[in-house]
């Protein structure tokens, strides 16, 4: 009788493992993307995808959810103008290695879009959600690291996944610019779209 169960369950386990593997490669094909991503909210190891780097297509967006810049540390923000009408960019203040910007965003969708830009291996832009206020636990959401001798494209869209966050109240997002060539592009003070 034991042999029967061993041979009966083995094909089921193999099929389940194959199904999980295929879902990890493209959960949208199965129509389960949001459910699959929510498993990651529980800390379960699902698929080989990293939520930290997600490049999307290019082109600036216009509409933005309500948001405001709460604080910049250390020092004050360094806002520079650009050649793109209506857009400016935050960079690390002169003489500092990095700066942290805290934004409060009232988001309603499954993700936000932002426009970072970096150049050089010593530059990066990181976004983390802060649970419990400015001093709360940081949950990494996105990271763009620079490459030596290369700029990332202007207006390249990067996503910030929000499925694991409570969107019924404003979300605190911490943006850390590191290095002399890290930029966060903003339109009328709005960094997230």
MODA-V346294 format. One record per residue. N is the residue number from 1. OMEGA is omega in degrees with one decimal (* if undefined). BURIAL is b if it has 9 or more other C-alpha atoms within 8 Angstrom, else e. Layout:
# MODA-V346294
n | omega | burial
N | OMEGA | BURIAL
N | OMEGA | BURIAL
This chain:
# MODA-V346294
n | omega | burial
1 | 178.2 | e
2 | -179.4 | e
3 | 178.8 | e
4 | -178.3 | e
5 | 178.9 | e
6 | -179.2 | e
7 | 179.1 | e
8 | -177.1 | e
9 | -177.5 | e
10 | 177.5 | e
11 | 178.1 | e
12 | 178.4 | e
13 | 178.4 | e
14 | 178.8 | e
15 | 178.8 | e
16 | 179.0 | e
17 | 178.7 | e
18 | 178.8 | e
19 | 179.2 | e
20 | 178.4 | b
21 | 179.9 | b
22 | 177.6 | b
23 | 178.5 | b
24 | -179.9 | b
25 | 179.3 | e
26 | -177.8 | e
27 | 179.8 | b
28 | -179.9 | e
29 | -179.4 | e
30 | -177.1 | e
31 | -174.8 | e
32 | -173.2 | b
33 | -175.3 | b
34 | 178.2 | e
35 | -179.5 | e
36 | 179.2 | b
37 | 178.7 | b
38 | 175.0 | b
39 | 176.4 | b
40 | 177.4 | b
41 | 180.0 | b
42 | -179.3 | e
43 | 179.6 | e
44 | 179.4 | e
45 | -178.7 | e
46 | 175.3 | b
47 | 179.9 | b
48 | -176.2 | e
49 | 176.1 | e
50 | 177.9 | e
51 | -172.8 | e
52 | -179.0 | b
53 | -177.8 | e
54 | 177.5 | e
55 | 178.5 | e
56 | -178.2 | e
57 | -176.5 | e
58 | 177.8 | b
59 | -179.4 | e
60 | 177.2 | e
61 | -178.0 | e
62 | -174.2 | e
63 | -179.4 | e
64 | 175.4 | e
65 | 177.5 | b
66 | -179.4 | e
67 | 176.0 | b
68 | 176.7 | b
69 | -177.5 | b
70 | -177.1 | e
71 | 175.2 | e
72 | 177.9 | b
73 | -12.3 | e
74 | 177.8 | e
75 | -179.7 | e
76 | -178.9 | e
77 | 174.2 | b
78 | -177.3 | e
79 | -178.7 | e
80 | 178.0 | e
81 | 179.0 | e
82 | 175.7 | e
83 | 179.8 | e
84 | -176.5 | e
85 | 177.5 | e
86 | -176.6 | e
87 | 173.3 | b
88 | -177.9 | b
89 | 172.0 | b
90 | 172.7 | b
91 | 178.0 | b
92 | -179.8 | b
93 | -177.5 | b
94 | 178.8 | e
95 | 179.9 | e
96 | 178.7 | e
97 | -179.8 | e
98 | 174.9 | b
99 | -179.6 | b
100 | 178.4 | b
101 | 177.3 | b
102 | 177.7 | b
103 | 171.1 | b
104 | -174.1 | b
105 | 174.3 | b
106 | -176.1 | b
107 | 179.6 | b
108 | -176.6 | e
109 | -179.6 | e
110 | 179.2 | e
111 | 172.4 | b
112 | 176.9 | b
113 | 173.9 | b
114 | -172.2 | b
115 | 175.3 | b
116 | 175.3 | b
117 | -178.1 | b
118 | 172.9 | b
119 | 178.7 | b
120 | -177.7 | b
121 | -178.9 | b
122 | -178.4 | b
123 | 177.0 | b
124 | 173.1 | b
125 | -179.4 | b
126 | 176.2 | b
127 | 177.3 | b
128 | 173.6 | b
129 | 178.1 | b
130 | 178.4 | b
131 | 179.9 | b
132 | 176.3 | e
133 | -174.3 | e
134 | -179.6 | e
135 | -176.8 | e
136 | 179.8 | e
137 | 179.4 | e
138 | 176.9 | e
139 | -178.6 | e
140 | -179.0 | b
141 | -177.3 | b
142 | 178.4 | b
143 | 175.2 | b
144 | 179.0 | b
145 | -179.1 | b
146 | 175.4 | b
147 | -178.0 | b
148 | 175.3 | e
149 | -177.7 | e
150 | 170.1 | e
151 | 169.8 | b
152 | -174.5 | b
153 | 171.9 | e
154 | 177.8 | e
155 | 174.2 | e
156 | -177.8 | b
157 | 175.4 | b
158 | -175.4 | b
159 | 173.9 | b
160 | -178.8 | b
161 | -176.4 | b
162 | -175.0 | b
163 | -176.2 | b
164 | -176.0 | e
165 | 176.7 | e
166 | -176.9 | e
167 | 177.2 | b
168 | 177.6 | e
169 | -178.5 | e
170 | 179.9 | b
171 | 176.2 | b
172 | 178.9 | b
173 | 177.8 | b
174 | 177.4 | b
175 | 179.1 | b
176 | 175.2 | b
177 | -179.5 | b
178 | 177.1 | b
179 | -174.7 | b
180 | -175.7 | b
181 | 175.9 | b
182 | -177.9 | b
183 | 169.7 | b
184 | -177.7 | b
185 | -177.8 | b
186 | 175.9 | b
187 | -177.6 | b
188 | 178.7 | e
189 | -179.6 | e
190 | -178.2 | b
191 | -175.3 | b
192 | -174.5 | b
193 | * | b
